[in-house]
Amino acid sequence: MAEALTAAALVALATVALGLLRVIRGPTRADRMMAAQLLGTGGIAVLLLLAVAGGDMAILDVALVLAVLAAFAAAAFVQAARR
Amino acid sequence: MSAAFTLVFVAAGLLFLAAGTAGLLRFPDAATRLHALTKADGLGLGLIVIGLLPQMPGITAALKLLAIWGLVLLAGATIGPLIARHATEREP
């Protein structure tokens, strides 16, 4: 179970890392911000899987903070880009 | 029994995360990419959360998992229109 969940975390990380291609390609700044959002959500998924795989429930708090900060970052991007 | 449940839902969640990434890379427009991002990510993360719920040691950790999922859904619903408006306003 723990090995399977760790492998799942690696798969999730590789999948969203592919999304970083959009940061290089993306014609607009919104595309690059969306790729960063994907990385944030994928990072939350990786943290959740690793928390259960290692039995360390403190990682759930890190995932919670990451979720909040990702929302703040996106809102700050829109606010800064509006000017 | 709960191990099979967890693995099935986590695999389904990973599938939707991959679909969201594929959409982000292959869709032609910023608005369609945004659609793929918010819906697929919310669903993928939600399936992973549902899969991990039986493995939680107590009610507090399970509630924390659901709070994380709710936060990501709310963030997607709030940020989606903001980014879409920015993307369509600045279209050259």
Backbone of each chain as nested JSON, in Angstrom:
{
  "chains": [
    {"id": "A", "residues": [
      {"number": 1, "name": "MET", "atoms": {"N": [0.855, -1.208, 0.0], "CA": [0.0, 0.0, 0.0], "C": [0.878, 1.241, 0.0]}},
      {"number": 2, "name": "ALA", "atoms": {"N": [1.88, 1.262, 0.892], "CA": [2.712, 2.466, 0.97], "C": [3.522, 2.642, -0.303]}},
      {"number": 3, "name": "GLU", "atoms": {"N": [4.039, 1.517, -0.848], "CA": [4.805, 1.618, -2.089], "C": [3.91, 2.054, -3.237]}},
      {"number": 4, "name": "ALA", "atoms": {"N": [2.679, 1.505, -3.288], "CA": [1.767, 1.879, -4.372], "C": [1.428, 3.358, -4.312]}},
      {"number": 5, "name": "LEU", "atoms": {"N": [1.208, 3.874, -3.098], "CA": [0.869, 5.296, -2.972], "C": [2.069, 6.179, -3.297]}},
      {"number": 6, "name": "THR", "atoms": {"N": [3.271, 5.745, -2.934], "CA": [4.457, 6.525, -3.29], "C": [4.65, 6.539, -4.799]}},
      {"number": 7, "name": "ALA", "atoms": {"N": [4.401, 5.373, -5.452], "CA": [4.474, 5.343, -6.913], "C": [3.424, 6.26, -7.521]}},
      {"number": 8, "name": "ALA", "atoms": {"N": [2.221, 6.286, -6.939], "CA": [1.177, 7.185, -7.429], "C": [1.593, 8.636, -7.277]}},
      {"number": 9, "name": "ALA", "atoms": {"N": [2.274, 8.964, -6.18], "CA": [2.75, 10.333, -5.986], "C": [3.762, 10.693, -7.068]}},
      {"number": 10, "name": "LEU", "atoms": {"N": [4.65, 9.747, -7.422], "CA": [5.632, 10.017, -8.472], "C": [4.945, 10.231, -9.813]}},
      {"number": 11, "name": "VAL", "atoms": {"N": [3.909, 9.422, -10.102], "CA": [3.176, 9.574, -11.363], "C": [2.497, 10.933, -11.416]}},
      {"number": 12, "name": "ALA", "atoms": {"N": [1.892, 11.346, -10.317], "CA": [1.217, 12.643, -10.279], "C": [2.221, 13.762, -10.503]}},
      {"number": 13, "name": "LEU", "atoms": {"N": [3.387, 13.642, -9.872], "CA": [4.408, 14.677, -10.025], "C": [4.888, 14.764, -11.473]}},
      {"number": 14, "name": "ALA", "atoms": {"N": [5.142, 13.598, -12.106], "CA": [5.582, 13.611, -13.506], "C": [4.509, 14.195, -14.413]}},
      {"number": 15, "name": "THR", "atoms": {"N": [3.252, 13.879, -14.129], "CA": [2.164, 14.373, -14.97], "C": [2.068, 15.883, -14.932]}},
      {"number": 16, "name": "VAL", "atoms": {"N": [2.087, 16.468, -13.738], "CA": [1.932, 17.92, -13.692], "C": [3.228, 18.612, -14.084]}},
      {"number": 17, "name": "ALA", "atoms": {"N": [4.366, 17.927, -13.958], "CA": [5.608, 18.55, -14.425], "C": [5.574, 18.729, -15.933]}},
      {"number": 18, "name": "LEU", "atoms": {"N": [4.868, 17.815, -16.637], "CA": [4.686, 17.987, -18.075], "C": [3.938, 19.274, -18.378]}},
      {"number": 19, "name": "GLY", "atoms": {"N": [3.044, 19.671, -17.466], "CA": [2.292, 20.902, -17.672], "C": [3.165, 22.128, -17.706]}},
      {"number": 20, "name": "LEU", "atoms": {"N": [4.398, 21.993, -17.17], "CA": [5.311, 23.135, -17.198], "C": [5.695, 23.519, -18.618]}},
      {"number": 21, "name": "LEU", "atoms": {"N": [5.459, 22.611, -19.589], "CA": [5.703, 22.963, -20.99], "C": [4.879, 24.179, -21.393]}},
      {"number": 22, "name": "ARG", "atoms": {"N": [3.728, 24.324, -20.751], "CA": [2.856, 25.445, -21.067], "C": [3.488, 26.747, -20.612]}},
      {"number": 23, "name": "VAL", "atoms": {"N": [4.338, 26.691, -19.589], "CA": [5.012, 27.899, -19.134], "C": [5.962, 28.393, -20.213]}},
      {"number": 24, "name": "ILE", "atoms": {"N": [6.618, 27.45, -20.899], "CA": [7.559, 27.847, -21.942], "C": [6.802, 28.281, -23.188]}},
      {"number": 25, "name": "ARG", "atoms": {"N": [5.743, 27.507, -23.54], "CA": [5.074, 27.748, -24.813], "C": [4.062, 28.868, -24.747]}},
      {"number": 26, "name": "GLY", "atoms": {"N": [3.345, 28.945, -23.608], "CA": [2.133, 29.73, -23.485], "C": [2.232, 31.129, -24.065]}},
      {"number": 27, "name": "PRO", "atoms": {"N": [1.404, 31.455, -25.023], "CA": [1.54, 32.778, -25.644], "C": [1.208, 33.924, -24.71]}},
      {"number": 28, "name": "THR", "atoms": {"N": [0.263, 33.737, -23.807], "CA": [-0.091, 34.831, -22.91], "C": [0.373, 34.525, -21.489]}},
      {"number": 29, "name": "ARG", "atoms": {"N": [0.352, 35.591, -20.662], "CA": [0.782, 35.386, -19.277], "C": [-0.223, 34.553, -18.509]}},
      {"number": 30, "name": "ALA", "atoms": {"N": [-1.501, 34.628, -18.937], "CA": [-2.518, 33.817, -18.264], "C": [-2.224, 32.331, -18.413]}},
      {"number": 31, "name": "ASP", "atoms": {"N": [-1.698, 31.925, -19.57], "CA": [-1.356, 30.516, -19.753], "C": [-0.274, 30.086, -18.787]}},
      {"number": 32, "name": "ARG", "atoms": {"N": [0.713, 30.959, -18.6], "CA": [1.797, 30.585, -17.692], "C": [1.29, 30.504, -16.265]}},
      {"number": 33, "name": "MET", "atoms": {"N": [0.368, 31.409, -15.911], "CA": [-0.196, 31.36, -14.561], "C": [-1.017, 30.088, -14.372]}},
      {"number": 34, "name": "MET", "atoms": {"N": [-1.726, 29.671, -15.418], "CA": [-2.526, 28.45, -15.299], "C": [-1.648, 27.226, -15.116]}},
      {"number": 35, "name": "ALA", "atoms": {"N": [-0.496, 27.208, -15.789], "CA": [0.42, 26.082, -15.593], "C": [0.935, 26.058, -14.162]}},
      {"number": 36, "name": "ALA", "atoms": {"N": [1.181, 27.245, -13.584], "CA": [1.609, 27.299, -12.195], "C": [0.5, 26.806, -11.273]}},
      {"number": 37, "name": "GLN", "atoms": {"N": [-0.755, 27.125, -11.588], "CA": [-1.874, 26.625, -10.796], "C": [-1.942, 25.107, -10.852]}},
      {"number": 38, "name": "LEU", "atoms": {"N": [-1.706, 24.547, -12.054], "CA": [-1.727, 23.091, -12.179], "C": [-0.652, 22.476, -11.309]}},
      {"number": 39, "name": "LEU", "atoms": {"N": [0.518, 23.099, -11.315], "CA": [1.603, 22.582, -10.477], "C": [1.217, 22.646, -9.004]}},
      {"number": 40, "name": "GLY", "atoms": {"N": [0.517, 23.709, -8.611], "CA": [0.073, 23.809, -7.231], "C": [-0.898, 22.705, -6.857]}},
      {"number": 41, "name": "THR", "atoms": {"N": [-1.895, 22.466, -7.714], "CA": [-2.865, 21.42, -7.414], "C": [-2.218, 20.046, -7.435]}},
      {"number": 42, "name": "GLY", "atoms": {"N": [-1.346, 19.813, -8.407], "CA": [-0.628, 18.539, -8.447], "C": [0.255, 18.351, -7.235]}},
      {"number": 43, "name": "GLY", "atoms": {"N": [0.857, 19.447, -6.775], "CA": [1.666, 19.366, -5.57], "C": [0.84, 18.981, -4.354]}},
      {"number": 44, "name": "ILE", "atoms": {"N": [-0.386, 19.509, -4.281], "CA": [-1.285, 19.132, -3.187], "C": [-1.581, 17.647, -3.256]}},
      {"number": 45, "name": "ALA", "atoms": {"N": [-1.847, 17.143, -4.471], "CA": [-2.125, 15.711, -4.611], "C": [-0.92, 14.873, -4.176]}},
      {"number": 46, "name": "VAL", "atoms": {"N": [0.277, 15.306, -4.58], "CA": [1.494, 14.573, -4.203], "C": [1.657, 14.564, -2.69]}},
      {"number": 47, "name": "LEU", "atoms": {"N": [1.416, 15.728, -2.049], "CA": [1.555, 15.802, -0.59], "C": [0.557, 14.891, 0.108]}},
      {"number": 48, "name": "LEU", "atoms": {"N": [-0.696, 14.847, -0.392], "CA": [-1.696, 13.991, 0.228], "C": [-1.294, 12.523, 0.127]}},
      {"number": 49, "name": "LEU", "atoms": {"N": [-0.812, 12.125, -1.047], "CA": [-0.433, 10.727, -1.229], "C": [0.762, 10.363, -0.36]}},
      {"number": 50, "name": "LEU", "atoms": {"N": [1.737, 11.281, -0.268], "CA": [2.909, 10.987, 0.56], "C": [2.549, 10.96, 2.038]}},
      {"number": 51, "name": "ALA", "atoms": {"N": [1.57, 11.771, 2.442], "CA": [1.164, 11.776, 3.851], "C": [0.604, 10.422, 4.254]}},
      {"number": 52, "name": "VAL", "atoms": {"N": [-0.224, 9.841, 3.38], "CA": [-0.799, 8.537, 3.707], "C": [0.234, 7.434, 3.554]}},
      {"number": 53, "name": "ALA", "atoms": {"N": [1.141, 7.582, 2.583], "CA": [2.139, 6.541, 2.375], "C": [3.09, 6.449, 3.561]}},
      {"number": 54, "name": "GLY", "atoms": {"N": [3.465, 7.604, 4.134], "CA": [4.41, 7.585, 5.241], "C": [3.764, 7.573, 6.606]}},
      {"number": 55, "name": "GLY", "atoms": {"N": [2.44, 7.708, 6.64], "CA": [1.748, 7.735, 7.921], "C": [1.972, 9.013, 8.695]}},
      {"number": 56, "name": "ASP", "atoms": {"N": [2.52, 10.054, 8.035], "CA": [2.824, 11.308, 8.718], "C": [1.716, 12.302, 8.414]}},
      {"number": 57, "name": "MET", "atoms": {"N": [0.823, 12.52, 9.359], "CA": [-0.346, 13.348, 9.094], "C": [-0.03, 14.838, 9.155]}},
      {"number": 58, "name": "ALA", "atoms": {"N": [1.176, 15.208, 9.57], "CA": [1.512, 16.633, 9.603], "C": [1.634, 17.199, 8.194]}},
      {"number": 59, "name": "ILE", "atoms": {"N": [1.871, 16.321, 7.208], "CA": [2.001, 16.808, 5.83], "C": [0.661, 17.352, 5.338]}},
      {"number": 60, "name": "LEU", "atoms": {"N": [-0.444, 16.904, 5.944], "CA": [-1.749, 17.426, 5.538], "C": [-1.828, 18.932, 5.796]}},
      {"number": 61, "name": "ASP", "atoms": {"N": [-1.194, 19.416, 6.868], "CA": [-1.201, 20.845, 7.137], "C": [-0.448, 21.608, 6.057]}},
      {"number": 62, "name": "VAL", "atoms": {"N": [0.652, 21.022, 5.574], "CA": [1.415, 21.663, 4.496], "C": [0.544, 21.764, 3.247]}},
      {"number": 63, "name": "ALA", "atoms": {"N": [-0.216, 20.691, 2.945], "CA": [-1.087, 20.71, 1.766], "C": [-2.162, 21.772, 1.913]}},
      {"number": 64, "name": "LEU", "atoms": {"N": [-2.68, 21.947, 3.128], "CA": [-3.701, 22.966, 3.367], "C": [-3.144, 24.363, 3.101]}},
      {"number": 65, "name": "VAL", "atoms": {"N": [-1.937, 24.611, 3.605], "CA": [-1.314, 25.921, 3.392], "C": [-1.048, 26.145, 1.912]}},
      {"number": 66, "name": "LEU", "atoms": {"N": [-0.605, 25.097, 1.215], "CA": [-0.339, 25.228, -0.225], "C": [-1.609, 25.571, -0.978]}},
      {"number": 67, "name": "ALA", "atoms": {"N": [-2.748, 24.967, -0.591], "CA": [-4.009, 25.257, -1.267], "C": [-4.374, 26.725, -1.097]}},
      {"number": 68, "name": "VAL", "atoms": {"N": [-4.221, 27.244, 0.114], "CA": [-4.567, 28.643, 0.365], "C": [-3.639, 29.561, -0.403]}},
      {"number": 69, "name": "LEU", "atoms": {"N": [-2.337, 29.27, -0.362], "CA": [-1.365, 30.14, -1.028], "C": [-1.546, 30.133, -2.54]}},
      {"number": 70, "name": "ALA", "atoms": {"N": [-1.95, 28.984, -3.115], "CA": [-2.169, 28.936, -4.564], "C": [-3.305, 29.869, -4.951]}},
      {"number": 71, "name": "ALA", "atoms": {"N": [-4.38, 29.877, -4.142], "CA": [-5.488, 30.775, -4.439], "C": [-5.033, 32.225, -4.339]}},
      {"number": 72, "name": "PHE", "atoms": {"N": [-4.235, 32.542, -3.309], "CA": [-3.743, 33.917, -3.157], "C": [-2.88, 34.322, -4.337]}},
      {"number": 73, "name": "ALA", "atoms": {"N": [-2.016, 33.402, -4.781], "CA": [-1.094, 33.731, -5.882], "C": [-1.88, 34.043, -7.145]}},
      {"number": 74, "name": "ALA", "atoms": {"N": [-2.913, 33.26, -7.441], "CA": [-3.695, 33.507, -8.647], "C": [-4.41, 34.842, -8.557]}},
      {"number": 75, "name": "ALA", "atoms": {"N": [-4.991, 35.152, -7.407], "CA": [-5.679, 36.424, -7.248], "C": [-4.697, 37.584, -7.371]}},
      {"number": 76, "name": "ALA", "atoms": {"N": [-3.481, 37.43, -6.803], "CA": [-2.478, 38.484, -6.897], "C": [-2.045, 38.684, -8.338]}},
      {"number": 77, "name": "PHE", "atoms": {"N": [-1.952, 37.586, -9.1], "CA": [-1.569, 37.699, -10.511], "C": [-2.585, 38.528, -11.278]}},
      {"number": 78, "name": "VAL", "atoms": {"N": [-3.88, 38.224, -11.095], "CA": [-4.904, 38.958, -11.835], "C": [-4.886, 40.425, -11.429]}},
      {"number": 79, "name": "GLN", "atoms": {"N": [-4.701, 40.676, -10.142], "CA": [-4.684, 42.048, -9.667], "C": [-3.494, 42.813, -10.234]}},
      {"number": 80, "name": "ALA", "atoms": {"N": [-2.333, 42.182, -10.274], "CA": [-1.135, 42.861, -10.771], "C": [-1.204, 43.041, -12.277]}},
      {"number": 81, "name": "ALA", "atoms": {"N": [-1.792, 42.074, -12.98], "CA": [-1.834, 42.154, -14.436], "C": [-2.85, 43.159, -14.915]}},
      {"number": 82, "name": "ARG", "atoms": {"N": [-3.742, 43.569, -14.013], "CA": [-4.784, 44.484, -14.437], "C": [-4.233, 45.905, -14.599]}},
      {"number": 83, "name": "ARG", "atoms": {"N": [-3.145, 46.161, -13.876], "CA": [-2.616, 47.527, -13.897], "C": [-1.845, 47.826, -15.158]}}
    ]},
    {"id": "B", "residues": [
      {"number": 1, "name": "MET", "atoms": {"N": [-9.808, -4.871, 1.594], "CA": [-11.035, -4.293, 1.043], "C": [-10.879, -2.786, 0.897]}},
      {"number": 2, "name": "SER", "atoms": {"N": [-10.467, -2.141, 1.948], "CA": [-10.286, -0.698, 1.842], "C": [-9.055, -0.376, 1.016]}},
      {"number": 3, "name": "ALA", "atoms": {"N": [-8.098, -1.298, 0.948], "CA": [-6.928, -1.063, 0.1], "C": [-7.335, -1.03, -1.366]}},
      {"number": 4, "name": "ALA", "atoms": {"N": [-8.217, -1.959, -1.787], "CA": [-8.674, -1.956, -3.18], "C": [-9.441, -0.683, -3.487]}},
      {"number": 5, "name": "PHE", "atoms": {"N": [-10.32, -0.276, -2.558], "CA": [-11.076, 0.963, -2.733], "C": [-10.132, 2.149, -2.925]}},
      {"number": 6, "name": "THR", "atoms": {"N": [-9.137, 2.252, -2.049], "CA": [-8.185, 3.362, -2.138], "C": [-7.453, 3.358, -3.467]}},
      {"number": 7, "name": "LEU", "atoms": {"N": [-6.937, 2.182, -3.864], "CA": [-6.135, 2.132, -5.088], "C": [-6.98, 2.457, -6.304]}},
      {"number": 8, "name": "VAL", "atoms": {"N": [-8.234, 1.987, -6.342], "CA": [-9.079, 2.264, -7.508], "C": [-9.348, 3.76, -7.625]}},
      {"number": 9, "name": "PHE", "atoms": {"N": [-9.709, 4.404, -6.509], "CA": [-10.036, 5.825, -6.586], "C": [-8.796, 6.681, -6.83]}},
      {"number": 10, "name": "VAL", "atoms": {"N": [-7.662, 6.303, -6.256], "CA": [-6.441, 7.076, -6.501], "C": [-6.037, 6.954, -7.969]}},
      {"number": 11, "name": "ALA", "atoms": {"N": [-6.185, 5.736, -8.55], "CA": [-5.859, 5.575, -9.972], "C": [-6.778, 6.435, -10.835]}},
      {"number": 12, "name": "ALA", "atoms": {"N": [-8.074, 6.445, -10.503], "CA": [-9.004, 7.28, -11.267], "C": [-8.636, 8.757, -11.124]}},
      {"number": 13, "name": "GLY", "atoms": {"N": [-8.265, 9.183, -9.922], "CA": [-7.866, 10.567, -9.718], "C": [-6.628, 10.925, -10.524]}},
      {"number": 14, "name": "LEU", "atoms": {"N": [-5.643, 10.017, -10.587], "CA": [-4.454, 10.266, -11.386], "C": [-4.818, 10.371, -12.866]}},
      {"number": 15, "name": "LEU", "atoms": {"N": [-5.789, 9.571, -13.302], "CA": [-6.229, 9.622, -14.699], "C": [-6.779, 10.997, -15.025]}},
      {"number": 16, "name": "PHE", "atoms": {"N": [-7.575, 11.576, -14.097], "CA": [-8.141, 12.885, -14.375], "C": [-7.096, 13.983, -14.293]}},
      {"number": 17, "name": "LEU", "atoms": {"N": [-6.102, 13.822, -13.419], "CA": [-5.003, 14.785, -13.393], "C": [-4.263, 14.775, -14.723]}},
      {"number": 18, "name": "ALA", "atoms": {"N": [-4.051, 13.56, -15.265], "CA": [-3.39, 13.465, -16.571], "C": [-4.258, 14.099, -17.651]}},
      {"number": 19, "name": "ALA", "atoms": {"N": [-5.594, 13.903, -17.56], "CA": [-6.48, 14.525, -18.552], "C": [-6.404, 16.039, -18.458]}},
      {"number": 20, "name": "GLY", "atoms": {"N": [-6.328, 16.569, -17.241], "CA": [-6.214, 18.014, -17.075], "C": [-4.927, 18.543, -17.666]}},
      {"number": 21, "name": "THR", "atoms": {"N": [-3.817, 17.834, -17.463], "CA": [-2.546, 18.261, -18.04], "C": [-2.582, 18.196, -19.562]}},
      {"number": 22, "name": "ALA", "atoms": {"N": [-3.191, 17.095, -20.097], "CA": [-3.304, 16.986, -21.554], "C": [-4.129, 18.131, -22.121]}},
      {"number": 23, "name": "GLY", "atoms": {"N": [-5.205, 18.488, -21.436], "CA": [-6.017, 19.604, -21.89], "C": [-5.253, 20.907, -21.869]}},
      {"number": 24, "name": "LEU", "atoms": {"N": [-4.461, 21.099, -20.798], "CA": [-3.689, 22.331, -20.696], "C": [-2.677, 22.429, -21.831]}},
      {"number": 25, "name": "LEU", "atoms": {"N": [-2.134, 21.294, -22.256], "CA": [-1.1, 21.332, -23.286], "C": [-1.686, 21.388, -24.691]}},
      {"number": 26, "name": "ARG", "atoms": {"N": [-2.881, 20.802, -24.914], "CA": [-3.333, 20.595, -26.277], "C": [-4.468, 21.514, -26.712]}},
      {"number": 27, "name": "PHE", "atoms": {"N": [-5.168, 22.151, -25.776], "CA": [-6.297, 22.959, -26.195], "C": [-5.809, 24.233, -26.865]}},
      {"number": 28, "name": "PRO", "atoms": {"N": [-6.607, 24.754, -27.802], "CA": [-6.099, 25.838, -28.649], "C": [-6.179, 27.224, -28.032]}},
      {"number": 29, "name": "ASP", "atoms": {"N": [-6.944, 27.391, -26.952], "CA": [-7.305, 28.73, -26.512], "C": [-7.093, 28.843, -25.016]}},
      {"number": 30, "name": "ALA", "atoms": {"N": [-6.878, 30.06, -24.547], "CA": [-6.661, 30.238, -23.105], "C": [-7.9, 29.868, -22.316]}},
      {"number": 31, "name": "ALA", "atoms": {"N": [-9.084, 30.207, -22.845], "CA": [-10.314, 29.936, -22.11], "C": [-10.575, 28.438, -22.016]}},
      {"number": 32, "name": "THR", "atoms": {"N": [-10.339, 27.695, -23.092], "CA": [-10.563, 26.257, -23.047], "C": [-9.541, 25.579, -22.143]}},
      {"number": 33, "name": "ARG", "atoms": {"N": [-8.311, 26.104, -22.143], "CA": [-7.303, 25.532, -21.249], "C": [-7.715, 25.752, -19.806]}},
      {"number": 34, "name": "LEU", "atoms": {"N": [-8.299, 26.923, -19.524], "CA": [-8.741, 27.205, -18.168], "C": [-9.836, 26.234, -17.747]}},
      {"number": 35, "name": "HIS", "atoms": {"N": [-10.744, 25.945, -18.697], "CA": [-11.815, 24.993, -18.418], "C": [-11.238, 23.632, -18.041]}},
      {"number": 36, "name": "ALA", "atoms": {"N": [-10.279, 23.171, -18.867], "CA": [-9.658, 21.868, -18.582], "C": [-8.97, 21.888, -17.223]}},
      {"number": 37, "name": "LEU", "atoms": {"N": [-8.319, 22.982, -16.913], "CA": [-7.553, 23.052, -15.676], "C": [-8.458, 22.937, -14.463]}},
      {"number": 38, "name": "THR", "atoms": {"N": [-9.48, 23.799, -14.374], "CA": [-10.269, 23.84, -13.143], "C": [-11.117, 22.594, -12.972]}},
      {"number": 39, "name": "LYS", "atoms": {"N": [-11.785, 22.147, -14.043], "CA": [-12.671, 20.993, -13.87], "C": [-11.878, 19.726, -13.621]}},
      {"number": 40, "name": "ALA", "atoms": {"N": [-10.88, 19.454, -14.46], "CA": [-10.155, 18.192, -14.311], "C": [-9.368, 18.159, -13.005]}},
      {"number": 41, "name": "ASP", "atoms": {"N": [-8.803, 19.295, -12.615], "CA": [-8.054, 19.297, -11.368], "C": [-8.964, 19.097, -10.17]}},
      {"number": 42, "name": "GLY", "atoms": {"N": [-10.108, 19.766, -10.157], "CA": [-11.026, 19.573, -9.044], "C": [-11.489, 18.147, -8.956]}},
      {"number": 43, "name": "LEU", "atoms": {"N": [-11.785, 17.538, -10.111], "CA": [-12.265, 16.157, -10.098], "C": [-11.143, 15.19, -9.744]}},
      {"number": 44, "name": "GLY", "atoms": {"N": [-9.948, 15.41, -10.307], "CA": [-8.836, 14.498, -10.03], "C": [-8.466, 14.521, -8.558]}},
      {"number": 45, "name": "LEU", "atoms": {"N": [-8.34, 15.733, -8.01], "CA": [-8.005, 15.832, -6.597], "C": [-9.121, 15.269, -5.732]}},
      {"number": 46, "name": "GLY", "atoms": {"N": [-10.39, 15.485, -6.152], "CA": [-11.506, 14.97, -5.38], "C": [-11.514, 13.449, -5.324]}},
      {"number": 47, "name": "LEU", "atoms": {"N": [-11.202, 12.811, -6.472], "CA": [-11.178, 11.342, -6.469], "C": [-10.044, 10.822, -5.595]}},
      {"number": 48, "name": "ILE", "atoms": {"N": [-8.881, 11.517, -5.643], "CA": [-7.779, 11.091, -4.77], "C": [-8.17, 11.247, -3.308]}},
      {"number": 49, "name": "VAL", "atoms": {"N": [-8.858, 12.352, -2.972], "CA": [-9.275, 12.572, -1.581], "C": [-10.253, 11.486, -1.144]}},
      {"number": 50, "name": "ILE", "atoms": {"N": [-11.22, 11.164, -2.007], "CA": [-12.181, 10.113, -1.657], "C": [-11.463, 8.789, -1.458]}},
      {"number": 51, "name": "GLY", "atoms": {"N": [-10.467, 8.525, -2.303], "CA": [-9.725, 7.275, -2.171], "C": [-8.928, 7.216, -0.886]}},
      {"number": 52, "name": "LEU", "atoms": {"N": [-8.417, 8.362, -0.421], "CA": [-7.577, 8.353, 0.773], "C": [-8.382, 8.418, 2.056]}},
      {"number": 53, "name": "LEU", "atoms": {"N": [-9.689, 8.715, 1.969], "CA": [-10.483, 8.865, 3.187], "C": [-10.484, 7.621, 4.076]}},
      {"number": 54, "name": "PRO", "atoms": {"N": [-10.574, 6.384, 3.536], "CA": [-10.572, 5.231, 4.452], "C": [-9.255, 5.037, 5.189]}},
      {"number": 55, "name": "GLN", "atoms": {"N": [-8.158, 5.656, 4.685], "CA": [-6.861, 5.429, 5.303], "C": [-6.574, 6.407, 6.422]}},
      {"number": 56, "name": "MET", "atoms": {"N": [-7.469, 7.339, 6.663], "CA": [-7.201, 8.361, 7.665], "C": [-7.323, 7.801, 9.076]}},
      {"number": 57, "name": "PRO", "atoms": {"N": [-6.426, 8.184, 9.972], "CA": [-6.439, 7.612, 11.328], "C": [-7.542, 8.144, 12.229]}},
      {"number": 58, "name": "GLY", "atoms": {"N": [-8.154, 9.272, 11.877], "CA": [-9.189, 9.785, 12.767], "C": [-10.095, 10.731, 12.028]}},
      {"number": 59, "name": "ILE", "atoms": {"N": [-11.093, 11.279, 12.72], "CA": [-12.06, 12.146, 12.071], "C": [-11.447, 13.496, 11.74]}},
      {"number": 60, "name": "THR", "atoms": {"N": [-10.47, 13.925, 12.547], "CA": [-9.846, 15.226, 12.294], "C": [-9.088, 15.219, 10.986]}},
      {"number": 61, "name": "ALA", "atoms": {"N": [-8.302, 14.167, 10.742], "CA": [-7.544, 14.095, 9.496], "C": [-8.49, 13.981, 8.297]}},
      {"number": 62, "name": "ALA", "atoms": {"N": [-9.585, 13.235, 8.445], "CA": [-10.544, 13.114, 7.341], "C": [-11.181, 14.456, 7.028]}},
      {"number": 63, "name": "LEU", "atoms": {"N": [-11.517, 15.227, 8.07], "CA": [-12.095, 16.552, 7.85], "C": [-11.081, 17.479, 7.209]}},
      {"number": 64, "name": "LYS", "atoms": {"N": [-9.809, 17.315, 7.565], "CA": [-8.774, 18.141, 6.951], "C": [-8.667, 17.847, 5.459]}},
      {"number": 65, "name": "LEU", "atoms": {"N": [-8.744, 16.569, 5.095], "CA": [-8.728, 16.193, 3.683], "C": [-9.878, 16.843, 2.942]}},
      {"number": 66, "name": "LEU", "atoms": {"N": [-11.078, 16.777, 3.494], "CA": [-12.243, 17.364, 2.832], "C": [-12.109, 18.871, 2.756]}},
      {"number": 67, "name": "ALA", "atoms": {"N": [-11.487, 19.49, 3.766], "CA": [-11.29, 20.947, 3.721], "C": [-10.329, 21.321, 2.604]}},
      {"number": 68, "name": "ILE", "atoms": {"N": [-9.281, 20.519, 2.41], "CA": [-8.329, 20.803, 1.331], "C": [-9.043, 20.734, -0.006]}},
      {"number": 69, "name": "TRP", "atoms": {"N": [-9.859, 19.705, -0.201], "CA": [-10.579, 19.558, -1.459], "C": [-11.545, 20.717, -1.668]}},
      {"number": 70, "name": "GLY", "atoms": {"N": [-12.261, 21.088, -0.608], "CA": [-13.188, 22.212, -0.72], "C": [-12.484, 23.507, -1.072]}},
      {"number": 71, "name": "LEU", "atoms": {"N": [-11.29, 23.714, -0.466], "CA": [-10.523, 24.921, -0.77], "C": [-10.106, 24.968, -2.23]}},
      {"number": 72, "name": "VAL", "atoms": {"N": [-9.639, 23.835, -2.762], "CA": [-9.199, 23.808, -4.166], "C": [-10.392, 24.058, -5.089]}},
      {"number": 73, "name": "LEU", "atoms": {"N": [-11.558, 23.485, -4.77], "CA": [-12.75, 23.719, -5.588], "C": [-13.156, 25.189, -5.551]}},
      {"number": 74, "name": "LEU", "atoms": {"N": [-13.15, 25.774, -4.357], "CA": [-13.521, 27.18, -4.22], "C": [-12.532, 28.073, -4.957]}},
      {"number": 75, "name": "ALA", "atoms": {"N": [-11.242, 27.751, -4.827], "CA": [-10.227, 28.57, -5.506], "C": [-10.422, 28.5, -7.01]}},
      {"number": 76, "name": "GLY", "atoms": {"N": [-10.684, 27.297, -7.527], "CA": [-10.921, 27.164, -8.963], "C": [-12.133, 27.944, -9.41]}},
      {"number": 77, "name": "ALA", "atoms": {"N": [-13.21, 27.898, -8.63], "CA": [-14.426, 28.601, -9.011], "C": [-14.233, 30.109, -8.944]}},
      {"number": 78, "name": "THR", "atoms": {"N": [-13.384, 30.581, -8.019], "CA": [-13.176, 32.017, -7.884], "C": [-12.177, 32.54, -8.903]}},
      {"number": 79, "name": "ILE", "atoms": {"N": [-11.091, 31.809, -9.088], "CA": [-10.005, 32.3, -9.939], "C": [-10.351, 32.121, -11.414]}},
      {"number": 80, "name": "GLY", "atoms": {"N": [-11.154, 31.113, -11.74], "CA": [-11.484, 30.822, -13.126], "C": [-12.012, 32.015, -13.883]}},
      {"number": 81, "name": "PRO", "atoms": {"N": [-13.099, 32.621, -13.454], "CA": [-13.604, 33.792, -14.186], "C": [-12.629, 34.957, -14.204]}},
      {"number": 82, "name": "LEU", "atoms": {"N": [-11.848, 35.13, -13.112], "CA": [-10.892, 36.233, -13.091], "C": [-9.848, 36.072, -14.195]}},
      {"number": 83, "name": "ILE", "atoms": {"N": [-9.265, 34.864, -14.266], "CA": [-8.231, 34.641, -15.284], "C": [-8.849, 34.694, -16.677]}},
      {"number": 84, "name": "ALA", "atoms": {"N": [-10.087, 34.186, -16.826], "CA": [-10.728, 34.194, -18.144], "C": [-10.966, 35.616, -18.607]}},
      {"number": 85, "name": "ARG", "atoms": {"N": [-11.414, 36.476, -17.679], "CA": [-11.649, 37.856, -18.056], "C": [-10.34, 38.536, -18.459]}},
      {"number": 86, "name": "HIS", "atoms": {"N": [-9.282, 38.24, -17.685], "CA": [-7.975, 38.82, -18.025], "C": [-7.486, 38.316, -19.368]}},
      {"number": 87, "name": "ALA", "atoms": {"N": [-7.691, 37.019, -19.638], "CA": [-7.178, 36.438, -20.88], "C": [-7.923, 36.978, -22.077]}},
      {"number": 88, "name": "THR", "atoms": {"N": [-9.229, 37.18, -21.977], "CA": [-9.962, 37.65, -23.148], "C": [-9.849, 39.148, -23.339]}},
      {"number": 89, "name": "GLU", "atoms": {"N": [-9.584, 39.888, -22.257], "CA": [-9.42, 41.332, -22.412], "C": [-8.13, 41.663, -23.149]}},
      {"number": 90, "name": "ARG", "atoms": {"N": [-7.055, 40.866, -22.793], "CA": [-5.737, 41.199, -23.331], "C": [-5.447, 40.512, -24.647]}},
      {"number": 91, "name": "GLU", "atoms": {"N": [-6.474, 39.856, -25.236], "CA": [-6.204, 39.122, -26.477], "C": [-5.801, 40.095, -27.575]}},
      {"number": 92, "name": "PRO", "atoms": {"N": [-4.687, 39.9, -28.214], "CA": [-4.229, 40.859, -29.221], "C": [-5.065, 40.788, -30.493]}}
    ]}
  ]
}
